[in-house]
Amino acid sequence: MNRRMFGWAVFLMLSSVGSAQEPVGWAHKLLAVDGKPVIEHDFGTAPRGTQLQQRFPVTNIYSVPLTFQLRVSCDCTTVTMNRQTLQPKETGYLDVLMDTRRFAGPKVVTVFMTVVHPQYTSTAVFNVKAVCRTDVTLNPGAVNFGIVPRGQTPTAAVDVDYAGALNWQVTGVPASDLFKIDVTERYRQPGRVGYRIQLTLKPDAPAGSYKQELALTTNDPGSPSLPVPFELTVQSSLAVFPDTVRFGSTKVGVASDYKVSVRGAGKPFRITGVDGLGDGVAIVEPIPSTDAKPVHILTIRYLPSAAGNLGKKITFQTDIGTTAQLTIEGTAAAQ
């Protein structure tokens, strides 16, 4: 049996498809958190105007490329994927955005993630729900910092307004590795209170992509949590693109090349060494590098000498005191 036929056999065994269409099936195996299929996500209670958002990892665990189609049961919610097609073993992200300006009170929305191959189709179905309270508003509904180089400290603010019978107060802020959080009372009138929540990115905030929310506390016994959604990418002073190289299947004694770029956030630097090479993995270009550049284009070469699976990490050392890591995967078969 050749490799392609074996891949199809594995796909069919895992999918256990009884018919070309099924409402719930093997697609749920792709949409899982901590090994458990996503069935529901509860945003809880949120002020009117809040842009509730949640990111779910989606991994193609099968041996064939898969294409994704998305739909929802309500136009108050949008779903997007960063990749429409995932290659075998590739991970993408499904982003859910629930707009509380489009409803009041409790709301349940059904999300349909249909996974398509020319011969097989399966749909993962899950619910997202929230309660929109109209006595509290958030403006803007979410804070989007965009891409920020690590070390910079931009600031953004959100205004919170309450209209009701309570002597409403924001009583606490969460601990955060990302932000310094300041709360200022803007006004207090009979039946009305206004606050400004200011977020300042910390200079040592960890690099990464974040799509989360901060949960402030209030003295409201019926709804003590005040979510403030934010989106942020902290760009490391040194990064490798892509951060994972997948050589796929190759033959012993046959070389495969893959180009990556090592970027220094606009500042020139030299690569002084690479840790973790070996097992058939090498860098074609001379290391240490002779010139300081903001971007280094390097060729990763995989020349296996024995059959087996490859899974390793290599680390780039630089003269600016920071490192970057690259994951390398592959499979070698005997000639």
C-alpha positions in Angstrom: 0.0 0.0 0.0 1.5 3.4 -1.0 1.7 6.3 1.4 -1.3 8.1 -0.2 -3.5 5.0 0.1 -2.3 4.5 3.7 -3.3 8.1 4.5 -6.8 7.6 3.2 -7.1 4.4 5.2 -6.1 6.2 8.4 -8.5 9.0 7.6 -11.4 6.6 7.0 -10.7 4.7 10.2 -10.6 7.8 12.4 -13.5 9.5 10.8 -15.9 6.5 11.0 -18.2 8.2 8.5 -21.5 6.4 8.1 -22.7 8.8 5.4 -21.5 11.8 3.4 -23.2 14.2 5.8 -23.6 14.1 9.5 -24.7 16.8 12.0 -22.1 15.9 14.6 -19.1 13.6 14.0 -15.3 13.5 13.5 -15.1 17.3 13.0 -15.5 17.7 16.8 -12.1 16.0 17.2 -10.5 19.0 15.4 -12.1 21.5 17.7 -11.0 20.5 21.1 -9.5 22.2 24.2 -7.5 20.0 26.6 -8.5 17.0 24.6 -12.3 17.7 25.1 -14.5 18.7 22.2 -15.9 22.2 22.4 -19.7 21.9 23.1 -20.4 25.3 24.6 -18.8 28.6 25.7 -20.4 30.9 28.2 -19.3 34.5 28.1 -21.4 35.2 31.2 -22.9 38.6 31.9 -21.5 41.6 30.0 -22.3 45.4 29.6 -24.1 46.5 26.5 -21.6 47.4 23.7 -19.1 44.7 24.8 -17.4 42.9 21.9 -17.2 39.4 23.5 -14.5 37.3 21.8 -13.0 33.9 22.2 -10.3 32.0 20.2 -10.4 28.2 19.8 -7.5 26.2 18.4 -8.4 23.9 15.4 -5.9 21.2 14.5 -6.1 18.9 11.5 -5.2 15.6 13.1 -5.8 13.7 9.8 -3.4 12.9 6.9 -5.2 14.9 4.2 -5.9 18.7 3.7 -9.2 19.9 5.0 -11.3 23.0 4.2 -13.6 24.8 6.6 -16.9 26.5 6.2 -18.5 28.5 9.0 -22.0 29.7 9.8 -24.0 31.0 12.8 -27.6 31.1 13.8 -27.7 34.8 14.6 -26.1 37.9 12.9 -25.1 39.2 16.4 -22.2 36.8 16.2 -19.4 36.4 13.6 -17.0 33.5 13.3 -13.7 33.5 11.3 -10.7 31.3 10.8 -7.2 32.5 10.1 -6.8 29.7 7.5 -9.6 28.4 5.3 -7.6 25.2 4.6 -5.4 23.3 7.1 -2.7 20.9 6.0 -2.2 17.7 7.9 -1.0 18.3 11.5 -1.4 22.1 11.0 -3.2 24.2 13.6 -5.3 27.3 12.9 -7.7 29.4 15.0 -11.4 29.8 15.1 -12.4 33.3 16.4 -15.9 34.0 17.8 -17.1 37.6 18.2 -20.4 38.2 19.9 -21.7 41.8 19.6 -23.8 42.8 22.6 -25.1 45.9 20.8 -27.2 43.5 18.7 -29.3 41.9 21.6 -30.5 42.5 25.1 -30.8 40.0 27.9 -29.8 36.3 27.5 -28.8 35.0 24.1 -27.7 31.6 22.8 -26.1 31.3 19.4 -25.3 28.1 17.6 -22.0 27.9 15.6 -21.6 25.4 12.8 -18.0 24.5 11.7 -18.3 22.2 8.6 -15.1 20.4 7.6 -15.0 19.5 3.9 -13.1 17.1 1.8 -14.4 16.2 -1.7 -15.6 12.8 -0.5 -16.3 13.5 3.2 -18.1 16.1 5.2 -18.6 16.5 9.0 -20.0 19.4 11.1 -19.0 20.4 14.6 -21.9 22.2 16.3 -21.5 24.2 19.6 -23.2 27.1 21.4 -22.0 30.4 22.6 -24.1 32.3 25.1 -24.1 35.6 27.0 -26.4 37.9 28.9 -26.3 41.5 27.9 -27.2 43.9 30.7 -28.6 47.2 29.4 -27.9 49.2 32.6 -24.1 49.1 32.0 -22.4 50.2 28.7 -18.8 49.8 27.6 -17.3 52.2 25.0 -15.4 51.0 23.0 -16.7 47.4 23.3 -13.1 46.0 23.1 -9.6 47.3 23.1 -7.4 46.5 20.1 -3.8 47.3 20.6 -2.7 45.7 17.3 0.9 44.6 17.0 3.2 46.2 19.6 7.0 45.6 19.7 8.0 44.2 23.1 9.2 46.9 25.4 6.8 49.6 24.2 4.1 50.8 26.6 1.0 52.1 24.7 -2.1 53.1 26.6 -5.8 52.7 25.8 -8.9 53.6 27.7 -12.5 52.2 28.0 -15.4 54.2 29.4 -18.0 52.4 31.6 -21.3 53.9 32.3 -23.9 52.7 34.8 -27.6 53.8 35.0 -29.6 52.3 37.8 -30.7 52.3 41.4 -27.4 51.0 42.9 -24.6 53.0 44.4 -22.6 51.2 41.7 -18.8 51.0 42.1 -15.8 49.3 40.5 -14.1 47.7 43.5 -11.2 45.8 42.1 -8.9 45.0 39.2 -7.3 41.7 38.3 -3.6 40.9 38.5 -2.1 41.1 35.0 1.2 40.2 33.5 0.3 42.4 30.5 -1.2 45.6 31.8 -1.0 48.2 34.5 -4.7 48.9 35.1 -5.9 52.3 36.4 -9.6 53.0 37.3 -10.8 56.6 37.5 -14.3 57.7 38.5 -15.5 60.2 35.8 -18.7 61.3 37.4 -21.3 60.3 40.0 -24.9 61.5 39.9 -28.2 60.2 41.3 -28.8 57.0 39.3 -25.8 57.4 37.1 -22.0 56.6 37.4 -19.2 56.7 35.0 -15.7 55.2 35.1 -12.6 55.2 32.9 -10.5 52.1 32.7 -7.0 52.8 31.4 -4.8 49.9 30.3 -1.0 50.5 29.9 1.0 47.7 28.4 3.9 46.7 30.7 7.4 46.9 29.2 8.1 43.3 30.2 4.8 41.9 28.9 5.4 38.4 27.5 5.6 38.1 23.7 2.5 36.4 22.2 -0.9 36.9 20.6 -3.7 37.5 23.0 -7.5 37.6 22.5 -8.9 37.7 26.0 -10.7 39.8 28.6 -9.9 41.4 31.9 -12.5 40.7 34.7 -12.9 43.7 37.0 -15.0 43.4 40.1 -17.9 45.6 41.2 -20.2 45.8 44.2 -23.2 44.6 42.2 -24.4 41.4 43.9 -26.3 40.3 40.8 -23.3 40.7 38.5 -20.0 41.3 40.3 -17.8 40.8 37.3 -17.1 43.5 34.6 -15.4 42.0 31.5 -13.2 44.3 29.4 -12.2 42.4 26.2 -8.8 43.2 24.5 -6.8 42.0 21.5 -3.0 42.4 21.4 0.1 40.9 19.8 3.3 41.6 21.7 6.1 41.2 19.1 9.3 39.7 20.4 12.5 41.6 19.7 13.6 38.5 17.9 11.3 36.1 16.1 11.5 33.3 13.4 8.9 33.2 10.6 7.5 30.6 10.3 8.1 29.3 13.8 7.5 25.7 12.7 9.0 24.0 9.7 7.3 20.7 8.6 9.3 18.8 6.0 6.6 16.1 5.7 7.7 12.7 4.3 11.1 12.3 2.7 13.6 9.6 1.9 16.8 8.7 3.7 19.7 10.4 1.9 17.5 12.9 0.1 18.0 16.6 1.1 15.0 18.9 1.6 15.4 22.7 2.0 13.1 25.2 3.7 13.8 29.0 4.0 13.0 30.9 7.2 13.5 34.5 8.2 14.9 35.6 11.6 13.7 39.1 12.3 14.9 41.6 14.9 12.0 44.1 15.2 13.8 46.6 12.9 17.1 46.5 14.6 20.2 45.1 12.9 21.8 42.1 14.7 24.1 39.2 14.1 23.4 35.5 14.5 26.2 34.2 16.7 25.2 30.5 16.9 22.5 27.9 16.6 21.9 25.3 19.3 20.2 22.0 18.6 21.4 21.1 15.1 22.1 17.5 14.2 19.9 14.5 13.4 20.2 15.5 9.8 19.3 19.1 10.3 21.8 21.9 9.3 21.9 25.5 8.3 23.2 26.1 4.8 24.4 29.7 5.4 27.6 30.4 7.4 27.1 30.8 11.2 28.1 33.1 12.9 26.8 35.6 10.4 29.3 38.3 9.2 26.9 41.2 8.7 24.4 42.8 11.2 21.0 42.9 9.5 17.4 43.5 10.7 16.3 40.3 8.8 18.4 37.1 8.1 17.1 34.7 5.5 18.4 31.2 6.3 18.0 27.8 4.6 17.1 24.9 6.9 18.3 21.6 5.3 17.1 18.2 6.4 19.2 15.3 5.1 18.1 12.2 7.1 20.6 9.3 7.4 18.2 6.9 9.0 14.4 6.2 8.9 12.2 7.6 11.6 10.4 10.7 12.8 12.0 14.0 13.4 10.8 16.4 16.1 13.2 18.9 17.5 13.8 22.6 18.4 16.7 24.7 17.4 17.6 28.0 19.1 19.2 31.0 17.4 21.7 33.0 19.5 22.3 36.6 18.7 24.6 39.5 19.7 21.6 41.5 21.1 21.2 39.2 24.0 17.9 37.5 22.9 17.2 34.2 21.3 14.5 32.7 19.0 13.3 29.1 18.7 12.3 27.1 15.6 10.4 23.8 15.7 11.3 21.3 13.0 9.3 18.2 12.1 9.6 15.5 9.5 9.5 11.8 8.7 12.2 9.8 6.8 11.5 6.5 5.1 14.1 4.0 3.9 15.0 4.1 0.2 
